[in-house]
Amino acid sequence: RMEMQAVIAGLQSLSKPCTVDIYSDSQYVIKGMTEWRFGWVKNGWKTADKKPVKNADLWQELIAAIAIHAVTWHWVKGHNGHTENERVDVLANTAAKAVA
């Protein structure tokens, strides 16, 4: 849920329609937005085996957040030396420790 919320927050911070490249090490987020969501919407937010989609509230919020933007999704392997991905991990861990 946190990875989805991070993307939503980033998109919602944009004040006008933009061309956006989203990089994530979350296959769940990337595949959800590039592959699975079309079937979920078509099937009334049910999975292929007719079960409710997990995190449907956030998927719907994420879909709404991309509506005005031209978004390209990129998956990067986590913990593999990708500079920006490593930086985000440090920021997330620092924030998590501050809350705990």
N, C-alpha and C positions, 0 to 999 in steps of 0.2 A: 504494500500500500504506500509506503514511503517513497519508493521510486516513482510511482504514478503521481503522487502529490507534488513531488519536486518538479516534474514536467508541467503539471497543471499550473503551479505557482509561477514558473518561468514564463509560460505562455500568457498568463493573466497579467503579468507585469508589463507586457507590450502595450503601448498606447495607440498603436495604429496597425493596420494590416502589414505584415512583413513576410519576407521569404526567410524561412527558418530551417536550419539544419539541426536536428536533435541527435545527439550522440549518447548512447547508453550501453552499459554492459548487461542490461536486463533483457534477456530474450523474451521474457514475459511481456514487457512493455512493447518491445519492437514487434514481435509477432502478433500481439494483441491488436496493435494499431495497423499493421500492414497486411494481416491475413485473417485473423479470427473474427474481428469486429463485424465484418460484413455478414457473415453467417449468423452471428448473435442477433444482430438487428433484424435480419430476415426471419429468424426463428423466434422473435418475441423475447429476446434475452434468455434463451435456453441454449444449452450446449448441444452438440450433435447427438448426445445420448439423452436429451430431453431434461437435463438437470439445470437448475438456475445457474447463471453465470456468476462466478465468484467476483466480488468487487464491482458489480454492475453499476453501483452509484458512481464510483470513480471513473469507470470506463465511459459512462455517459457524460460526466463532467469533462473528461479529456477530449472526447469527440466534440463537445460544444466549444472547448477552448481552441481547437484547431480550425474551426469553421471559417474564420476570416483570414487565415494565414495559408501560405503555400509552404507546406511542411515536407521535408525529406527526412526520413528516418535512417539512422546509421547504427549498427551494432559494433561495439568494440569489445575485445576480450578483456575482462577485468583482471587486475593485478598482473599485467603483462607489460608494464613499462610505458603505457600510453600516458603521456604527461598530464593532460587534462583530467583523465579518469583517475589517476593517482591523486591529483590535487583535490578532486571532489571527495574521494574517500577520506583524505585527511580532514577536510572540512566537516564531513558528516560525523566522523568519529569524535572530533573535538566538540561538536555541538551536542552529540549524544552524552558525552561525559559531563558536560556542563549542566545538563538537565537531570542527570542521575543523582 
